[in-house]
Amino acid sequence: MTDHLESHRFAPTALMLGNLVTGCSVLAPAGLLPELAGDLDVSIRTAGLLITFGAVILCIGSPLTAWLTSRIDRRSLLAVTLAVMALGNLASSVAPGYASLLAIRLAMLAVGALYTPQAAGTAALIVPAERRGGTIAYVFLGWSLAAAVGLPLITFVGSHLGWRTAYLLVGLIGAVSCLLLVWRLPKGLLGARVDLKTWVELGRNRAVVLLLLITTLQMSGQFVVFTFMGPLLKTLTGADANEIGVVFALYGVAGFVGVVIATRIVDSWGAFRTSLLFTCLVLTGIFCWTLGAGAYPVMAAGAAIWGLGFASSNSMQQVRLVAAAPPLASASVSLNTSVLYVGQAIGSAVGGTLFVCNLLDSTGYVATAFLIMALLAILSSRPRVPVAALA
């Protein structure tokens, strides 16, 4: 009995570490663009398509896999997903060329698309309702760790030991994470069945649709800049690989701090106010980056402020979606993950176009415009206070 309780107690940590692997798998090319472009003899923009095409696969795969796997035991499902991502990264480390690397990535992410939404849905199954918001935010902390520790480490390893070694490292971490999840996550966890009726109900839910729009706008704005953050820093400020790694580290560590704060305040502040706070931080950071274009210290400071909000703002979206339609949480969170990747695809495509056209200073302004629209959408999503509550 004691062992069972201990396993249940550490299950959110196992889920969180799986998000670390997922985040590293998705974000890795952003830290390796110069090495990938140079070694595979492609342009920076072409190397960036690893993120764009990967995001397209992720946005399609997230709701599709939620539908196909809704009645599979969560431990088995999530463990297999992590195993596939581990193998995909290991295979990427020995890919002979760009085409094979892209093919491996797309196959890996087609399966990996289900991890983040299903981990959030699983977290909601293993804790009481009053702890659900903080637990979901904690599980999403893995993405912050991916940016705080994983991406700077990937950037450092890629610039000093090569991109193949970086992929090998992510694959090994994925294998360890898979074993930890099998060890700690309880058996017999099943989500609600997802069918056509579920999607129809979500489509008719105004709150859910508005929250999905917010996620799309947030991610589109951020990935206009984030996809090409390294090359932008190098071109605009002359930053070398170590200086670029420092900015990634500042961004990621700030993201880690932001999620820790969000986890602590969301149950008392409420998800709406917490979401508003962290989206304002993202907007402030990107605007600072934009105004400071060409000045490394200012752009680094902007990245740090932006980092405080990037993961927390999305984890709050997941918390709000779960609250908006609790019985449909598995499907709504998978749709949130899907539109998150739609935003990544839009943002990276727009950023790539601006990069090729040498409109580097414009990237920040375009990103800012997306974030302003997201902020306005959040304000319009403010929960209505029942009349009885005002009495």
N, C-alpha and C positions, 0 to 999 in steps of 0.2 A: 504493500500500500504506500509506504514511504517513497519507494523508488518511482511509483507511478506519479505521485504528486510532484516529485522533483523533476521528472521528465516533463510534466505539464508546465511546471514553473519556468523552465528554460526553453520551452517551445518557441516563444516569440523571438528569442535570441537566435535560434536556429533559422527561423524564417528571415530574420534581418540579415544574417550572413549570406543567405541565398540571394537577397537583393544586392548585396555587395558584389557578388559574382556577376549577376545580371547587369548591374551598372557598369562594371569594368568591361564586360563583353560588348555592350552597346557603345560605350564612350571611347574605347581604346583607339580607334583610328584618329580621333581628334587630337590625341597626343603624339601620333606617329606620322602625321601627314608628310613632313619633309623626308623622313627616312623611307616611307613607302613610295613616294613619288620618285626619289632618287634611285632606289634599288630596283624598282619595277619599271623604270623608264616611262612614267606617265606624268601628267601635269598635276599640280596641286588640286585643281578643281576636279580632275578625274579621280584622284585619290579620295577626295571629299565625297564622291558619289557612293563610296562604301557606307557612309552614314545616311545619305539620302535614300538609296535603294533599300538599305536595311530598315529604315523607318517605314517605308512603304509596306514591306513584308510584315513588320510588326503591327502596323495599324490594321491590316487585313487579318492577321493571324490571331490577334487578341480576342475579338468577339467570336471568331470561328472556333477556336479551340475551347473557349468557355462553353459554347453550345455542345461541342462534340464530347467534352470530358466532364460534364456537370455532375454525373453520378459516379465518378471514379473516386476511390479513396484518396484523400488529399495527400497523405504521406507518400503513397506510391507514385501519384501523379507528379508531385513536386520533386521527388527524388530522381525520377526518370528525366525530368526536364533539366535538372542540374547536371546529371550525367551527360546528357546530350551537349550541353554548353561546354562542359569540360573537354569532351572529345572534339568538339568543333574548334575550340581554341588550340588544342594540341595539333589538330590537323592543319590549322592556319599557319602554325609555326614552320611547317614543311611544305607549304604551297609553292609550286614551281613558278607561278606567274600571277599577274593581276586577275585574269579571268578565273583561274581556279580559286584564288583567294576570295573573290566576290561570290562565286558559287557556294563555297563552304560557308561563308558568312550568312548568305540568304537561307541556306538549309538549316543552319544552327538557329537563326533567329525565328524561323517559321515555327519551331518548337518552343524556343525560349520566350516567345510572345506571351505565353500563358502564365509565366511565373509571378510577375509582380501583382496582377489583379487577383490571382488565386491565393497568393500569400496574404494579401489584405483581407480577402474573404475568409480565409482560414483563421486568421487572427481574431476575426469577429466571432468565430465559433468557440474559441477556447478561453474567453474571458467574459466576466459579467458585463451587462450593458453599460453600467456606469463607468467602466474602465476601457470601453471600446475605443473611444477617440484617442486616448493616450497610447494605447497599444498599437493601433494602426500607424500612428505617427512614429512610434518606436521602430516598427517593422520597416518603415520607409527610410529609417536612419541608414540602412545599408547603402542606399543610393548616395547619401551624403558622404559616407565613408569611401565609396567608390571615387567620388570627386576629391575628397580631402586627402586620402592616402593612395588609392588605386591609380588615379590618373597622373598625379605627379610622379609616382613610382614608375608607371608605364613610360612616361615621357623621359625620365632619367635613364631607365634601362634601355629604351629604344635609341637614345642619342649616344650612349656609351657602349652598349653591347649588341645593338641591332634590334630591329622590330621583331625578328623571329624569336629571340630570347624573351621579349616582352609577352608575346602570345603564349609561349611555353609557360611562363610564370602564371598567367591568368588561368591556363588550363589546369595546372597543379593545384592552385587555390580552389578552383571549382571542384576538383575531385575530393579535396578535404571537406569542403562545405557540404557536399552530397552525403558523405559519411556522417557528419554531425547531424544533419537533418533526419536521416534514418534513425539515428540513435535517440534523438530528443522529441520528435513530433509524435503524438499519440496516434494509434491506429483508429480506424473506424470513423473518421471525420468526413462527412458528406455535405456538400452544399445543396441549395435548393435546385430543383430541376430547371434547366434553361430550355425553353422552347419558343416557338414563333410568338405565342401569346405574350411571353415575357418581353420580347423586343417591342411589340405593339404597345404594351403598357408603358414601357419606358419612353417611347416616342410621344405618347400623349401626356407625359408628366412635364409640365412647363419648367419646374425647378430643375429637373434632371437635364433637360435640353439646354437650359441657360448655363448650368455648371459645365457641361461639355464644351460649350462655346468658349467659356472663360479659359479652360485648359488649352484649347486650340490656340487662342490668341496669346496666352502666356508663353507657350512653347515656341510658337512661330517667331515671336519677338526675340527670345533668348537665343535661338539657334541661328538667326541671321548673323550673330556675332560669334557665338560659342564654337560653331563648327570650324571656323577659321581663326580662332583666337591666337594660336601660335604664329601662323603666317602673318596675321595683322600686326602683332607685336614686333615681329622681325622686320617687316617692311616699314612700319610707321616710326618705330623707335630704335631699330638696329639691335634689338635684344638678341642675345645668344641663347643656346639651348638651356643653360642653367637659369638664366633670368626668366625665360618663358616657364620653366618648371616652377620657379618661385611664385609666379602669378597663378598658375594652376593650383599650387599648394594653398596660397592665400584664399583663393576662391573656394576650394574644397573644405579647408579647416573652418572657414566662416560658415559654410553650409552645414557642417557638423554641429557647430555651436547653435546655429539657427534652429535645427531640428530638436536639439536638446531643450532649448527654450520653448519651442512650440509644444513639445510633449508635456512639459510641465504646466503650461498655461491654458491649453485648449479646453480642458474639462471645466475650468472656472470662467475663462473669458468667453467661451463659445467659439465654434469653428468659424462663424462669419467674421467676427472682429479679429481673430487670429489670422485668417486669410487676408483680410484687408491690410493688416500691419505688414505682413511679409511680402505681399505684392507691391506695396509702397516702397519697401526696401529694394526690391528688384528694379523697379522703375528708377529710383534714385541712383542706384549703382550704375545702371546702363547709361543714364543721362550724364553722370560724372565721367564715365569712360568716353562718352561721345565728345563732351566739351574739352577733355584733356587729351584728345587724339594727338599723338606725336610726343607726349611727355610721359615717359615710362612711370615715374612715381604716381602721377595722377591716375593713369590708366590702371595701375596695380591697385590703388586705393578704391577705384570704382569697381573693380572686379571683386574686391573683398566685401564691399557693401552689397553688391549684387548677390554674392555667394550666400550672405546671411538669409536671403529669402528664397533662393531658387528651389531647394528641395522642400522646404516647409510649406511654400505656397501650394505645391502639388499634393503634398500629404494632406493638407487641409481640404483640398478638393475631394480626396477620397473619403475623408471623414464626413464631409457634407453630403456626398452621394449616398453613403451608407445610411445617414440619418433621413435623407429625403425619401428613400424607399427601402426600408430594412429587409423585407422579404426578397427583394430583387437585387441585393447588394452584390452578389457574385457577378451578375450580368452588367450592372451599372458601373462597377469598378473596372470591369474588363473593357467597357466602352470608353471609360475615362483614359485607360492606358492606350486604347486604340487612337483616340483623338490626340493624345499626347504625342504619339508617333506621327500622326498627320501633321501636327504642328512642327515637329522636328523636320519632316520632309519638306514642308513649305519653307520654313526658315532657312534650312541648309541650301535649298534650291535658289532662293532669293539671294542669300549671302554669296553663293557661288557665282551667280550672274553678276553681282556687283563687283566681286573680286576680279573676274575676268575682264570686266569693262573698266577696271582700274578706278572704280568709284569707292575707294576704301573709306574715305571720311563719311560717306553716305550711309554705311552700314549701321552706325550707331543711331542715326536719325530715324531710319526705317524701323529698327528695333524699338526705339522709344515710342514711335507711333503705334505699333502693335500693343505695347504695354499700357499705353493710355487707354486704348479701346478695352483692354482686359479689365483695367481698373473701373472704368465706367460700367462695364457689365457686372462686376462684383457689387458695386453700389446699387444697381438695379435688382440684384438678387437678395437684398436684405430681407431676412425673414419678417413676415407680418406678425405683429404682436396682437394676440387675441384681445378683444374688447374687455373680457372679464379680467385680464391681467392688468388693465389700466385702472380698474376700479379701486 
